[in-house]
Amino acid sequence: MKRILILICFLAILGNTACEQKKEAEHPESTYRITSPIKMDTVVFQEYVSQVHSIQHIELRALEKGYLQKVFVDEGQFIKKGQLMFQIMPLIYEAEKQRAEAEAEFAEIEFNNTQSLADSNIVSSNELAMSRAKLAKATAELNLAKAHLGFTEIRAPFDGIMGRFHVRLGSLLDEGELLATLSDNSNMWVYFNVPESEYLDLATSTGLENLPEVQFKMANNKNFEYTGHIETIEADFNNETGNIAFRATFPNDKGLLRHGETGNILMPITFKDALIIPQKATFEILDKKFVYIVDETNTLRSTEITVAHEIPHLFIVSEGLKPTDKVLIDGLRKVKNNQTIKHEFLDQRDILADLNLLHAE
């Protein structure tokens, strides 16, 4: 009986030893990858929602009351400055002009006769002055009648593109009624709103007089072929949004941009000697970002970092790291703070090259 118990214990010891060896074979000590931040000058683009406006976009309105007699243009047509676009029925104003011409002619004849009599001392100087005043009044009424007649013709004040018609041929128009719009699209104004903090950063880093050229990303996610210049910043911040409006001007020789379009302004921001790490090397605790730094004893130390800007797959770090630090880039969920690990070092440029973000040198 005693020999049997000894045999059982011996077999149990052998079994436990085999299980432990099997577990060690199944879970060998892991080797983790680490890298160091890249230090380099970097340009990133800050995006702002924007809206496009023509440099001149006006409403064409009727200056006189009457029927719309003729339309000489069409919607979407390019219009030259001074081109006749609409004509309001001018019959009444033509009659007024003819009457004013007759009265002015009569007043002129009367003045000439009075002038001859005054030269002969037949009438007094007062009568001559009254006759002269009567002629001036008739001339003024004639000019007013001509102006009213001219108001029946709506001509383009500048080169532009005709917008949608709001009336049709034969419509009875009231004075001031909207006929259509006209847009000068030779250059375009693109407005975008900048938060107060970013405005202050721009003002202190580059200066408002030296703002960089900007790009415009259209609704199809393609960049407009020309760059724009920031020419104007509004005087006041919007108290409700905390933003201030910027205006960039873009050339529009091919007429691609139209009034009312939307898109995004891309503002280039330069970071000198920026420290760049992969996003996957970070983890969050209560909205704060951390990395694991491997010290000289191969021990992990969690370190809080401050991210200055986020770009695809990468973070630009402003605080918390040095160029010589070694940062864990994988297995972050498998390790813990103060753990000693085995590791292999990878040049981050090789990592970025695999992501097609940077060509390996």
Phi, psi and omega per residue, in radians:
M1 nan -0.721 -3.120
K2 -1.135 -0.679 3.132
R3 -1.138 -0.629 3.137
I4 -1.127 -0.755 3.140
L5 -1.106 -0.711 3.130
I6 -1.091 -0.700 -3.137
L7 -1.136 -0.723 3.131
I8 -1.096 -0.801 3.127
C9 -1.067 -0.702 3.135
F10 -1.112 -0.727 3.111
L11 -1.148 -0.650 3.127
A12 -1.129 -0.707 3.128
I13 -1.116 -0.746 3.107
L14 -1.090 -0.669 3.129
G15 -1.148 -0.761 3.135
N16 -1.118 -0.724 3.133
T17 -1.092 -0.714 3.128
A18 -1.139 -0.699 3.131
C19 -1.119 -0.745 -3.139
E20 -1.134 -0.706 3.104
Q21 -1.133 -0.646 3.118
K22 -1.148 -0.733 3.122
K23 -1.117 -0.715 3.114
E24 -1.130 -0.627 3.099
A25 -1.194 -0.618 -3.138
E26 -1.322 -0.539 -3.066
H27 -2.184 1.233 3.065
P28 -1.181 2.788 3.136
E29 -1.089 2.217 -3.065
S30 -1.339 2.613 3.021
T31 -1.932 2.159 -3.059
Y32 -1.800 2.674 -3.124
R33 -1.679 2.432 3.095
I34 -2.288 2.852 3.091
T35 -2.660 3.022 3.082
S36 -2.012 2.643 3.102
P37 -1.052 2.555 2.992
I38 -1.537 2.357 3.088
K39 -1.909 2.022 -3.086
M40 -2.818 2.771 3.016
D41 -1.277 2.325 -3.040
T42 -2.367 2.430 3.040
V43 -1.995 2.169 3.077
V44 -2.100 2.865 -3.096
F45 -2.053 2.137 3.047
Q46 -1.572 2.262 -3.076
E47 -1.730 2.444 3.083
Y48 -2.317 2.308 3.074
V49 -1.128 2.385 -3.013
S50 -2.463 2.890 3.090
Q51 -2.381 2.477 -3.047
V52 -1.674 2.384 3.064
H53 -2.288 2.512 2.995
S54 -1.200 2.620 3.126
I55 -1.162 -0.447 2.996
Q56 -2.382 2.074 3.118
H57 -2.408 1.876 -3.006
I58 -2.147 2.815 3.029
E59 -1.722 2.303 3.076
L60 -1.647 2.111 -3.063
R61 -2.193 2.685 3.118
A62 -1.240 2.296 3.116
L63 -1.580 -0.296 3.124
E64 -2.365 2.779 3.091
K65 -1.466 2.459 3.110
G66 2.792 -3.074 3.122
Y67 -1.537 2.456 3.069
L68 -1.315 1.867 -3.009
Q69 -1.515 -0.689 -3.077
K70 -2.500 2.530 3.006
V71 -2.154 2.093 -3.009
F72 -1.765 -0.056 -3.072
V73 -2.289 3.120 3.119
D74 -2.320 2.797 3.109
E75 -1.060 2.400 3.127
G76 1.407 -0.020 -3.101
Q77 -1.382 2.520 3.033
F78 -1.383 2.227 -3.036
I79 -1.993 2.380 3.072
K80 -1.579 2.633 3.114
K81 -1.003 2.320 3.134
G82 1.506 -0.103 -3.115
Q83 -1.223 2.399 3.124
L84 -1.273 2.218 -3.091
M85 -1.942 -0.829 -3.103
F86 -2.351 2.640 3.019
Q87 -2.353 2.191 3.078
I88 -1.600 2.485 -3.040
M89 -0.857 2.043 -2.963
P90 -1.697 0.143 -2.971
L91 -1.014 -0.816 -3.100
I92 -1.098 -0.741 -3.071
Y93 -1.274 -0.500 3.036
E94 -1.176 -0.721 3.099
A95 -1.114 -0.733 3.097
E96 -1.071 -0.700 3.140
K97 -1.128 -0.766 3.140
Q98 -1.093 -0.740 3.099
R99 -1.100 -0.746 3.136
A100 -1.140 -0.634 3.102
E101 -1.123 -0.715 3.136
A102 -1.137 -0.756 -3.131
E103 -1.165 -0.636 3.122
A104 -1.196 -0.670 3.116
E105 -1.148 -0.760 3.102
F106 -1.072 -0.763 -3.135
A107 -1.115 -0.605 3.129
E108 -1.197 -0.728 3.102
I109 -1.091 -0.791 -3.125
E110 -1.079 -0.699 3.141
F111 -1.157 -0.712 3.140
N112 -1.097 -0.716 3.112
N113 -1.126 -0.779 -3.141
T114 -1.107 -0.638 3.115
Q115 -1.088 -0.724 3.133
S116 -1.142 -0.725 3.138
L117 -1.184 -0.657 3.126
A118 -1.165 -0.625 3.115
D119 -1.140 -0.469 3.129
S120 -1.649 0.137 3.131
N121 1.078 0.518 3.118
I122 -1.556 -0.611 3.093
V123 -2.050 2.792 -3.088
S124 -1.406 2.918 3.111
S125 -1.185 -0.468 3.100
N126 -1.152 -0.724 3.104
E127 -1.109 -0.671 3.108
L128 -1.130 -0.702 3.125
A129 -1.135 -0.701 3.112
M130 -1.133 -0.683 3.122
S131 -1.152 -0.674 3.119
R132 -1.154 -0.705 3.125
A133 -1.144 -0.672 3.104
K134 -1.103 -0.694 3.099
L135 -1.149 -0.732 3.121
A136 -1.083 -0.701 3.118
K137 -1.129 -0.745 3.130
A138 -1.131 -0.664 3.117
T139 -1.149 -0.707 3.116
A140 -1.119 -0.702 3.117
E141 -1.169 -0.594 3.081
L142 -1.155 -0.753 3.108
N143 -1.099 -0.653 3.105
L144 -1.149 -0.720 3.112
A145 -1.120 -0.672 3.092
K146 -1.140 -0.671 3.126
A147 -1.129 -0.758 3.106
H148 -1.059 -0.704 3.127
L149 -1.159 -0.665 3.101
G150 -1.149 -0.497 3.130
F151 -1.189 -0.294 3.122
T152 -1.331 -0.197 3.077
E153 -1.899 2.112 3.129
I154 -1.750 1.991 -3.115
R155 -1.997 2.691 -3.089
A156 -1.256 2.237 3.108
P157 -1.403 -0.208 3.113
F158 -2.820 2.911 3.041
D159 -1.163 2.391 -3.139
G160 -3.067 -3.056 -3.138
I161 -1.911 2.269 -3.136
M162 -1.258 2.336 3.100
G163 -1.561 -2.835 -3.088
R164 -1.261 2.434 3.066
F165 -1.314 2.395 3.073
H166 -1.821 -0.087 3.084
V167 -2.366 2.905 3.125
R168 -2.197 2.861 -3.133
L169 -0.939 2.296 -3.139
G170 1.591 -0.076 -3.132
S171 -1.150 2.481 3.029
L172 -1.463 2.078 -3.034
L173 -1.810 2.464 2.951
D174 -1.641 2.761 3.092
E175 -1.072 2.238 -3.136
G176 1.548 0.036 -3.109
E177 -1.240 2.470 -3.106
L178 -1.272 2.209 3.096
L179 -1.708 -0.864 -3.093
A180 -2.970 -3.053 3.057
T181 -2.130 2.767 3.118
L182 -2.365 2.275 -3.064
S183 -2.147 2.279 2.995
D184 -1.650 1.853 -3.053
N185 -1.805 0.331 3.141
S186 -1.111 -0.639 2.979
N187 -2.313 2.647 -3.086
M188 -2.136 2.467 3.033
W189 -1.731 2.213 3.121
V190 -1.999 2.056 -3.103
Y191 -1.724 2.410 3.064
F192 -2.582 2.645 -3.060
N193 -1.790 2.323 -3.106
V194 -2.004 2.221 3.085
P195 -1.065 2.722 -3.053
E196 -1.032 -0.749 -3.105
S197 -1.100 -0.720 -3.140
E198 -1.245 -0.602 3.046
Y199 -1.046 -0.771 -3.137
L200 -1.151 -0.663 3.094
D201 -1.087 -0.760 3.131
L202 -1.120 -0.750 -3.092
A203 -1.128 -0.623 -3.071
T204 -1.549 -0.481 -3.084
S205 -1.532 -0.928 -3.086
T206 -1.844 -0.371 -3.073
G207 1.509 2.422 -3.091
L208 -1.194 -0.309 3.126
E209 -1.466 -0.247 -3.058
N210 -2.147 0.648 -3.133
L211 -1.163 2.505 -3.074
P212 -1.298 2.857 3.007
E213 -1.172 2.601 -3.087
V214 -2.081 2.800 3.070
Q215 -1.932 2.786 3.130
F216 -2.131 2.042 3.084
K217 -1.630 2.061 -3.051
M218 -1.365 3.085 -3.060
A219 -1.125 -0.359 3.102
N220 -1.569 0.232 3.121
N221 1.169 0.294 3.043
K222 -1.830 2.553 -3.134
N223 -1.423 2.405 3.039
F224 -1.091 2.511 -2.973
E225 -1.184 -0.396 -3.127
Y226 -1.846 2.627 3.009
T227 -1.566 2.808 -3.112
G228 -2.057 2.794 3.129
H229 -1.977 2.287 3.057
I230 -1.358 2.012 -3.045
E231 -1.925 -0.439 -3.013
T232 -2.456 2.446 2.993
I233 -2.202 2.289 -3.111
E234 -1.077 2.799 -3.059
A235 -1.338 -0.515 -2.964
D236 -2.181 2.635 2.986
F237 -1.445 2.611 3.022
N238 -1.375 2.041 -3.067
N239 -1.156 -0.416 -3.112
E240 -1.423 -0.654 -3.081
T241 -1.810 -0.333 -3.071
G242 1.282 0.321 -3.124
N243 -1.886 2.830 3.019
I244 -2.271 2.480 -3.029
A245 -1.534 2.312 3.002
F246 -1.874 2.690 3.071
R247 -2.282 2.143 3.091
A248 -1.931 2.485 -3.141
T249 -1.875 2.268 3.137
F250 -2.101 2.377 2.978
P251 -1.190 2.585 -3.065
N252 -2.431 0.921 -3.034
D253 -1.005 -0.653 -3.081
K254 -1.551 -0.038 3.078
G255 1.244 0.383 -3.109
L256 -1.189 -0.733 -3.121
L257 -1.428 2.469 3.118
R258 -2.243 2.732 3.129
H259 -1.027 2.292 3.095
G260 1.678 -0.122 3.101
E261 -1.119 2.782 3.067
T262 -2.186 2.870 3.130
G263 3.060 -2.776 3.134
N264 -2.256 2.359 2.988
I265 -1.466 2.353 3.089
L266 -1.883 1.906 -3.120
M267 -1.717 2.046 3.134
P268 -1.278 2.353 3.091
I269 -2.185 2.172 -3.089
T270 -1.704 2.250 3.035
F271 -1.935 2.063 3.113
K272 -1.478 2.287 3.114
D273 0.889 0.808 -3.122
A274 -1.273 2.506 3.025
L275 -1.658 2.162 -3.024
I276 -2.098 2.295 3.076
I277 -2.311 2.764 3.059
P278 -1.179 2.516 3.104
Q279 -1.076 -0.565 -3.076
K280 -1.224 -0.152 3.109
A281 -1.475 0.015 -3.064
T282 -1.970 2.759 2.992
F283 -2.471 2.799 -3.039
E284 -2.006 2.494 2.990
I285 -2.390 1.993 3.132
L286 0.918 0.894 3.077
D287 1.152 0.205 3.054
K288 -1.917 2.528 -3.102
K289 -1.735 2.453 -3.118
F290 -2.338 2.788 2.968
V291 -2.325 2.801 2.987
Y292 -1.710 2.115 3.067
I293 -1.784 2.331 3.114
V294 -1.626 2.082 -3.093
D295 -1.502 -3.019 -3.056
E296 -1.181 -0.292 3.099
T297 -1.721 0.239 -3.141
N298 1.130 0.508 3.128
T299 -1.817 2.469 -3.116
L300 -1.449 2.348 3.065
R301 -2.234 2.071 3.100
S302 -1.288 2.331 -3.063
T303 -2.342 2.276 3.093
E304 -1.325 2.457 3.113
I305 -2.206 2.798 3.045
T306 -1.995 2.175 -3.112
V307 -1.630 2.121 3.125
A308 -1.446 -0.589 -3.126
H309 -2.794 2.582 3.130
E310 -1.931 2.267 3.048
I311 -2.254 2.866 -3.067
P312 -0.901 2.101 3.076
H313 1.263 -0.079 -3.020
L314 -2.328 2.724 2.979
F315 -2.123 2.434 2.936
I316 -1.669 2.083 -3.021
V317 -1.752 2.252 3.138
S318 -1.737 -0.470 -3.123
E319 -2.532 2.595 3.024
G320 1.866 -0.237 -3.115
L321 -2.293 2.707 3.000
K322 -2.099 2.716 -3.133
P323 -1.025 -0.443 -3.092
T324 -1.546 -0.113 -3.135
D325 -1.143 2.582 3.061
K326 -1.907 2.123 -2.970
V327 -1.976 2.343 3.069
L328 -1.245 2.322 -3.077
I329 -2.053 -0.071 3.045
D330 -2.612 2.859 -3.137
G331 1.224 0.446 -3.079
L332 -1.092 -0.512 -3.119
R333 -1.448 -0.185 -3.103
K334 -1.677 -0.136 -3.070
V335 -2.070 3.023 3.094
K336 -2.479 2.913 -3.098
N337 -1.092 2.482 3.131
N338 1.248 0.223 3.092
Q339 -1.480 2.456 3.064
T340 -1.603 2.329 -3.050
I341 -2.292 2.819 2.898
K342 -1.633 2.534 -3.063
H343 -2.613 2.841 2.988
E344 -2.249 2.499 -3.069
F345 -1.637 2.332 3.060
L346 -2.096 2.351 3.033
D347 -1.215 2.228 -3.076
Q348 -1.104 -0.412 3.115
R349 -1.139 -0.570 3.060
D350 -1.194 -0.639 3.111
I351 -1.132 -0.785 -3.133
L352 -1.170 -0.612 3.109
A353 -1.111 -0.658 3.106
D354 -1.129 -0.507 3.118
L355 -1.559 0.058 -3.096
N356 1.064 0.512 3.124
L357 -1.731 -0.380 -3.101
L358 -2.739 2.407 3.096
H359 -1.398 2.265 3.112
A360 -1.163 2.374 -3.134
E361 -1.497 nan nan
